[in-house]
Every structure is written in C-alpha cells, then in structure tokens.
Amino acid sequence: MKLSLIVCVYNTDKGYLQEALGSIAASTLKDYEICRVDDGSDVDYSDIAAAFGARLCKKENGGILSARLSGIEMAQGDYLAFFDSDDTVSIHYHQPMLDEAERTGADIVMNDWAFHTEKSRYFCRTDSSIANNLSVEGDEVLTRFFSQEGREQSYYVTWNKIYRSSLLKYAREKILRSPIGERRISFGEDVLFNFYAFEKAKKLSNLHTGYYFYRMHANQSVNVIGEERLASQIDAMGRVFDMMEQEISAKKDSAALLRHLNEWRALMARTHYSHALGGKFTELYPKIGEVYGVKKLKKAIWRDSAVYYKVTLLGNNFMEIDAALRPLFDMNGTVALCYDKRDPYVTRILSILSNRGVDVRYQRDAKRSVPKRVIRTKDKILHNDVVYAVGVLLFKKGSKLRALLKRIL
C-alpha cells in the first residue's frame, strides 16, 4: 500500500463527505486506502464509506487530536496524508507527490492549496510554498518550519502534504508520551504533528500540480465564535508552544529556533488579542499575556497576515474544467483538444501530460474540449488587491463588522 489517506469525521455534512471522497476517487491516485475515523458522530456514514471502500474506525468522541492519532495507528501505507472530511482535491494532486517522494527520497512533499468558499475559489500567490520551488535537506528542514514564525499556513497544516509513515508514527508516540496525550484539543494539533515530522525529516520538497481545496464555512473549529472557544484555542496553542520549546531547547543550535518560536508566540498573542477585542472578551486579556509570555498586549499588524492579501481567483467552474481534463491522463499518443491557452492551470496540466507522453494538439473545432474559466465580476472586484487591502484595514481582525462582511459576501 503506497498511501493511506486519514479522514477524520465528526458530524460532517454528508454531502461534504461525499464530495471529499468522490474527489479522491476521481483523481489520478492509484495505490491507496482511505482510513476513516468516526469520532463519535451522531450521523451514520456507513453508506458513503462502503461506496468508496473506506476502512472504518469508530470511536468515542475525543476530539480531532485523538481521532488523528487513531488514524495514524490504523494506517498501513508507506506514506500517510490527512484529508479533512469537508475538503476536496483537484485531479492530479496526491499521485505526483507520491512519485516525487519515491523518486527523490523526500520524507515530506507539499503541494499547492486554495481556499474554497460557497462563492469562489482562490489561492494565495505570495505563499512561499506556492510561489517557489523547495528542496530542503538536513537541519534546514526544521529551520524552515520555524523561520515562517506562524505566518504561512502551508507549513503548519497537515492536509497539503504527504509524509513518510515513520514520521507520523514517531509524532504519534511523542504526543502520546507528552502532557497533552490524547487531550481534547481542536486547535494547534496540526502544528504539533508537523513539528515532530519536520524534526525527523531529512528532506522536504514541493510540487505545483494541483490544489487541495480547503473549504471555509461557519462550523469550522478554528473559527472564533465565542469566549469559551477562544479561551480553549489559547490554552491549546500555549501547550503546543511549551512542548516545542522543551524539545528544541535540548538541541545544540537552539538559539535561532527559540527566537523564531518567540516571534511566533508574539504573533499568536496579537491574533488572539484582536479576536478578544472584537468580541469584547476582556476577561481573556490576562490569559493571553500569561500563556504567550507577553507583557504588553498589541493588536494584529498588517505583516501578520500579509501572505493572504494577494490572491488569484480560480474559475467558479473549476470542477468542470478538472473533469474535462481527467480523461486525458488515461490516453496515449496525440489528442486534439480545444482549450483556453490563457488558463495557467490548464496549460500546467497539459505540460504534465506532455511529459507523460500525451501529445495534446490545440484544435478550435475539436470534439474534445475544456470549458473556459468563468469568474464572476463581483468576485473580481472583491478580490482585487487594492480593494482587499482596504477591506482588511477597515474591518479589523476579530471585529463583528468583519464577520458580518464575510457572511454577506
């Protein structure tokens, strides 16, 4: 078994789960298994699991950390990947990551990702893992993880990567032996898994063959929707920082890593303080200062989230474009195709196909065609760099006005 995809489910909308597993089945990925961990859901997903041949682990509700630890334990693949139950992938995502890992010996391979709202799809073009090609080895792997200082989601989430299985097995054992153990935490667990994986990895690389679509909706656990949840996030992230500090303090070159870690703590303090301000959760102010070791609380600054301010829109009809491209991966020889030569995603896929020996020839009246991108004018205006920047300045992080704007738009 080459790849185990760990899908943790807790009362996920059945339509979302159907889309998630369907996107995997429709992709070019071949030798894989789906390990579905049901964390005590009230919903019966057995029909969906059976339809996609997923292995099932049903457990009492213990939170996402506990569910992922169970998923790692049951996984049998040479490489492991996490897949959120409400997300999707484009057609050529995991298979090239596997090929890259086997070809180069990389322990962690990253790929591009994009946000998916109910109204648009877009990626952050200044994210370094999307804008650049990476090939990092030795101690530089862990340094690269800390040098982002919390600003780039790409390095801290788990779903845009595949890992050599030994890395996540190692992470699991370290977590189980730690003070966190199998505690119910729903914030920062991605950071912990990646910290141990990056610490153990000898080589990191990345690709740009497609997108993992991270679906944004109101029910996500990372959203701040009340004082209790924000307090829980602060506590969880504080424990994660403490664990990482303890681990890296013992390393011979720990000074630089600790400086990065302290900057990361300060960023989280500003972020959570801004949320507390927006919600008027004044009782949390002392907790934020204590947990993150900050004497004077400050609001979030522009640089904290700058990587997310310049985005590129993908077509609203992206899935139709992807579906039209998928059959080409099963073809050989020369193929006549009508397509939009200005669409960077389409031209990238055609370049990949060319390297695989499929000669795609442009023909305006070809029977086989790929739809042109459709992007709403409203989206073009809202996601214009200047408009977006002004909106960020006017509607502060954590404010009720910003939350209202998100719902309206």
C-alpha positions in Angstrom: 0.0 0.0 0.0 1.6 3.3 -1.1 -0.6 5.9 0.5 -3.0 6.0 3.5 -5.4 8.9 3.5 -6.7 9.6 7.0 -10.1 11.1 7.0 -11.5 12.1 10.4 -15.2 12.6 10.7 -17.4 14.2 13.4 -20.9 15.1 12.3 -19.7 16.3 8.9 -22.4 17.2 6.4 -22.9 14.0 4.4 -22.8 16.0 1.1 -19.4 17.4 2.0 -18.1 13.9 2.9 -19.4 12.5 -0.4 -17.6 15.3 -2.3 -14.4 14.8 -0.4 -14.2 11.0 -1.0 -15.5 11.5 -4.5 -12.7 13.9 -5.4 -10.1 11.3 -4.3 -11.8 8.5 -6.3 -11.9 10.8 -9.4 -8.2 11.7 -9.1 -5.2 10.0 -10.7 -4.2 8.5 -7.4 -3.9 4.7 -7.7 -2.5 2.6 -4.9 -4.2 3.9 -1.8 -6.5 3.3 1.1 -8.9 5.5 2.9 -8.8 5.3 6.7 -12.0 6.9 8.0 -12.0 7.7 11.7 -15.5 8.4 13.1 -15.1 10.4 16.2 -18.4 9.5 17.8 -20.6 11.1 15.2 -24.4 11.2 15.6 -24.7 10.6 11.8 -24.4 7.2 10.1 -21.9 7.4 7.2 -21.7 3.7 6.5 -23.3 4.0 3.1 -20.7 6.6 2.0 -17.8 4.6 3.5 -19.0 1.4 1.7 -19.3 3.2 -1.6 -15.7 4.3 -1.5 -14.2 1.2 0.1 -13.0 3.1 3.2 -11.7 1.3 6.2 -13.6 2.3 9.3 -12.5 3.1 12.9 -15.5 4.0 15.1 -14.5 5.5 18.5 -16.0 7.5 21.3 -15.8 11.3 20.8 -12.4 12.5 21.9 -11.6 15.4 19.6 -9.6 15.8 16.5 -6.2 15.1 18.1 -7.4 11.8 19.4 -9.0 10.9 16.0 -5.9 11.6 14.1 -3.8 9.5 16.5 -6.2 6.6 15.9 -5.9 7.2 12.1 -2.1 7.0 12.2 -2.3 3.8 14.2 -4.6 2.1 11.7 -2.8 3.3 8.5 -0.9 0.7 6.5 0.6 2.9 3.7 4.3 3.6 3.1 3.2 7.3 3.2 0.4 9.0 5.1 -1.8 12.0 4.3 -4.5 13.8 6.3 -7.7 14.8 4.4 -10.4 16.9 6.1 -13.8 15.4 5.6 -15.3 18.6 4.1 -12.5 19.4 1.6 -11.7 18.3 -1.9 -8.7 17.9 -4.3 -8.1 18.5 -7.9 -7.5 15.6 -10.3 -3.6 15.3 -10.1 -2.7 16.0 -6.5 -1.5 13.1 -4.4 -0.2 10.8 -7.1 2.6 13.2 -8.2 3.5 13.8 -4.6 4.0 10.0 -4.2 6.1 9.9 -7.3 8.2 12.8 -6.1 8.8 11.1 -2.7 9.8 7.8 -4.3 12.0 9.5 -7.0 13.9 11.9 -4.7 13.7 10.2 -1.3 11.8 13.2 0.2 10.2 12.5 3.6 7.7 15.3 3.2 6.2 16.6 0.0 4.0 19.6 -0.2 1.6 20.7 -2.9 -0.4 23.8 -3.7 -3.7 24.6 -2.0 -6.6 27.0 -2.3 -9.5 28.4 -0.3 -13.0 27.2 -1.3 -15.9 29.3 -0.2 -19.5 28.8 -1.2 -19.0 31.6 -3.8 -15.4 31.4 -5.0 -12.0 29.5 -5.2 -8.7 31.3 -4.8 -5.1 30.8 -3.8 -2.6 33.0 -2.0 0.0 33.7 -4.7 2.7 35.1 -2.3 2.7 32.0 -0.1 6.3 30.8 -0.4 5.4 27.2 -0.9 3.1 28.1 -3.8 5.4 30.8 -5.3 8.6 28.9 -5.0 10.2 25.5 -5.6 11.5 23.9 -2.5 14.2 21.3 -1.9 15.5 21.4 1.7 17.6 18.9 3.4 19.1 18.1 6.8 18.8 20.5 9.7 17.4 23.1 7.3 14.1 21.3 7.3 13.3 22.1 10.9 14.7 25.6 10.5 12.4 26.2 7.5 9.4 25.2 9.7 10.3 27.7 12.4 11.5 30.5 10.2 7.9 31.1 9.0 7.1 32.2 12.6 3.5 31.2 12.2 2.7 33.4 9.2 2.3 30.8 6.4 -0.4 28.3 6.8 1.3 26.0 4.3 3.9 24.8 6.9 1.6 24.2 9.8 -1.5 22.5 8.3 -1.4 18.8 7.6 -3.6 18.5 4.6 -1.3 19.8 1.9 1.4 17.2 2.5 2.2 13.6 2.3 4.6 12.2 5.0 6.8 9.1 5.1 4.8 6.9 7.5 7.6 6.6 10.0 7.5 10.4 10.6 3.8 10.4 11.8 4.3 7.2 13.7 7.1 9.0 15.5 4.9 12.0 16.1 2.2 9.8 17.5 4.4 8.2 20.0 5.9 11.6 21.1 2.4 13.1 21.6 1.1 10.1 23.5 4.0 10.3 25.9 3.6 14.0 26.3 1.5 16.0 28.8 -1.1 16.6 26.0 -1.5 12.8 25.4 -5.0 12.3 23.9 -6.5 15.5 25.4 -9.5 17.0 23.7 -7.9 19.9 21.7 -9.2 21.3 18.5 -6.6 24.0 17.8 -2.9 23.7 17.2 -2.8 19.9 16.7 -1.7 20.4 13.1 1.3 22.4 14.3 2.3 19.6 16.7 2.2 16.8 14.1 4.2 18.9 11.7 6.8 19.9 14.3 7.6 16.3 15.0 7.5 15.4 11.3 9.8 18.2 10.3 12.1 17.4 13.2 12.5 13.9 12.0 12.5 14.6 8.2 15.8 14.6 6.3 14.4 16.1 3.1 11.5 18.4 2.2 10.3 19.2 -1.3 7.2 20.6 -3.0 5.2 20.5 -6.3 2.7 22.6 -8.2 0.5 20.0 -9.9 -2.9 20.9 -8.5 -4.8 22.2 -5.5 -6.1 20.9 -2.2 -9.3 22.9 -1.7 -9.8 24.0 1.9 -13.5 24.6 2.4 -14.4 27.7 4.5 -17.7 27.6 6.4 -19.2 28.7 9.7 -18.9 25.4 11.6 -15.1 25.0 11.5 -13.5 24.5 14.9 -10.8 27.1 14.0 -13.4 29.9 13.9 -13.7 32.1 16.9 -17.4 32.2 17.7 -17.4 32.9 21.4 -15.3 33.5 24.5 -15.2 29.8 25.5 -13.8 28.7 22.2 -11.2 31.4 22.1 -10.1 30.5 25.6 -9.8 26.9 24.5 -7.7 27.9 21.5 -5.4 30.0 23.6 -4.8 27.1 26.1 -4.2 24.6 23.4 -1.8 26.7 21.5 0.1 27.5 24.7 0.6 23.8 25.4 1.8 23.3 21.9 4.4 26.1 22.2 5.6 24.7 25.5 6.1 21.3 24.1 8.0 22.6 21.1 10.2 24.8 23.3 11.0 21.9 25.6 12.1 19.8 22.6 14.2 22.3 20.8 15.9 23.7 23.9 17.9 20.5 24.1 19.3 20.9 20.5 22.8 22.3 20.1 21.7 25.1 17.8 18.6 26.0 19.7 19.1 29.8 20.0 17.9 30.7 16.5 14.9 28.3 16.7 13.9 29.7 20.1 14.0 33.3 18.6 11.6 32.2 15.8 9.4 30.5 18.4 9.1 33.6 20.5 8.2 35.7 17.4 5.5 33.0 16.7 4.2 33.3 20.2 4.0 37.1 19.8 2.1 36.7 16.6 -0.5 34.4 18.2 -0.8 36.9 21.1 -1.6 39.7 18.7 -4.1 37.5 16.8 -5.9 36.3 19.8 -5.9 39.7 21.5 -7.5 41.1 18.3 -10.2 38.5 18.5 -10.7 39.2 22.2 -11.0 42.9 21.4 -13.5 42.3 18.7 -15.7 40.2 20.9 -15.1 42.3 24.0 -13.8 39.3 25.9 -11.9 41.5 28.4 -11.6 38.6 30.9 -9.2 36.8 28.5 -6.7 39.6 28.3 -4.6 38.4 31.3 -4.7 34.8 30.0 -3.3 35.9 26.6 -0.4 37.7 28.2 0.3 34.8 30.6 0.1 32.0 28.1 2.1 33.7 25.4 4.6 35.4 27.7 3.7 38.9 26.5 3.9 41.8 28.9 2.0 44.4 26.7 -0.8 43.2 24.5 -0.9 44.6 21.0 -3.4 44.3 18.1 -2.6 42.3 15.0 -0.5 44.1 12.4 -0.5 44.1 8.6 2.5 41.9 8.3 1.0 39.1 10.4 -1.4 38.1 7.6 0.2 39.7 4.6 0.6 36.3 2.8 -3.2 36.1 2.5 -3.8 39.5 1.0 -2.7 38.9 -2.6 -4.8 36.2 -4.1 -5.5 34.7 -7.6 -9.0 33.6 -8.4 -9.7 30.2 -9.9 -12.8 29.7 -12.1 -16.2 29.2 -10.5 -16.5 26.3 -12.9 -13.1 24.8 -11.8 -14.6 21.3 -11.2 -16.0 21.2 -14.7 -12.6 22.1 -16.1 -10.9 19.5 -14.0 -13.5 16.8 -15.0 -12.8 17.6 -18.7 -9.0 17.2 -18.2 -9.2 13.9 -16.2 -9.8 11.5 -19.2 -6.6 12.8 -20.8 -4.5 11.0 -18.1 -5.8 7.7 -19.4 -4.8 8.4 -23.1 -1.8 7.8 -25.2 -0.4 9.4 -28.4 -1.9 12.5 -30.0 -5.1 14.1 -28.8 -6.9 17.0 -30.4 -8.3 19.5 -27.8 -10.0 22.9 -27.7 -9.0 24.8 -24.6 -8.2 28.3 -23.3 -4.5 28.9 -23.9 -4.5 31.7 -21.3 -5.7 29.5 -18.4 -2.5 28.7 -16.4 -4.0 25.7 -14.7 -5.0 24.1 -17.9 -1.6 24.8 -19.6 0.2 23.3 -16.5 -1.8 20.1 -16.7 -1.2 19.8 -20.4 2.6 20.3 -19.7 2.4 17.4 -17.2 0.6 15.3 -19.8 3.3 16.1 -22.4 5.9 14.8 -20.0 3.9 11.6 -19.7 3.9 11.1 -23.5 0.4 12.5 -24.3 0.7 15.0 -27.2 -2.2 17.4 -26.9 -2.7 19.5 -30.0 -4.8 22.6 -29.9 -7.7 22.5 -32.4 -10.5 25.0 -32.3 -13.2 22.7 -33.6 -12.0 19.6 -31.8 -14.7 17.2 -30.5 -13.0 17.1 -27.1 -12.9 20.5 -25.3 -12.2 22.1 -21.9 -14.5 24.8 -20.7 -13.2 28.4 -20.3 -12.9 29.8 -16.8 -15.9 31.6 -15.5 -15.2 34.2 -12.8 -18.0 36.5 -11.6 -17.4 40.2 -12.0 -18.3 40.6 -8.3 -15.5 38.3 -7.3 -13.0 40.1 -9.5 -13.9 43.3 -7.7 -13.9 41.9 -4.2 -10.6 40.1 -4.6 -8.8 42.9 -6.3 -5.6 43.5 -4.4 -6.4 47.2 -3.6 -10.0 46.5 -2.6 -9.0 43.6 -0.5 -6.3 45.5 1.3 -8.7 48.4 2.1 -11.2 46.0 3.4 -8.6 44.4 5.7 -7.7 47.9 7.1 -11.3 49.0 7.6 -12.7 45.7 9.0 -10.3 44.7 11.8 -9.5 41.1 12.6 -11.9 39.7 15.2 -14.4 42.5 14.7 -18.2 41.9 14.3 -18.2 44.1 11.2 -15.6 41.8 9.6 -17.7 38.7 10.5 -20.8 40.4 9.0 -18.9 41.3 5.8 -17.8 37.7 5.4 -21.4 36.4 5.7 -22.8 39.0 3.3 -20.1 38.5 0.6 
